[in-house]
């Protein structure tokens, strides 16, 4: 397994503490996604049980069952309490889960990995681009990280095109650990705060 982030610039003690506190206090993202609670278990299960969403994403529990999703949500709530992880779920007007963000933080490196997906009917028409852009602004400006890293399965061309269009730098191939302990080859990208500022001009 390859330990990420690959680029490691130590954060100051003050910055690291501020990131942990920001993660602990986070409740909602600009997209409207909110911290996943146990009350979201059924809606979140209904979202990710679709293989078009879950198959390319190695970090989700497999097989996807209600009990496994409840454990997944609880683990992220524990990570939030430590300031190192967030699971955010976005609901539509019918209260169904329309998308989610799974964010792992390394406060000591001022870095994070952002994952997630949106429901098929919400893909396209720049939805993914706009959602990613608002998430990046939030992570850099509100949470205070300096580096975002991304991984994707080798066959996930949609994500690869989105990341490279946004301004991520492709680093190479790594081995990502699956929830069951096995590994899979993944493509890996990074983007710094300076990269994002330049891309937004």
Secondary structure, DSSP 8 states (H G I E B T S, - for coil): ---S-SS-----HHHHHHHHHHHHH--B-TTS-EE--GGGHHHHHHHHTSHHHHTT-TTS-SS--HHHHHHHHHHHHHHHHHTSEEEEEEE-TTS-EEEEEEEEEEGGGTEEEEEEEE-GGG-STTHHHHHHHHHHHHIIIII--SEEEEEEETT-HHHHHHHHHHT-EEEEEEEEE-TTS-EEEEEEEEEEHHHHHHHH-
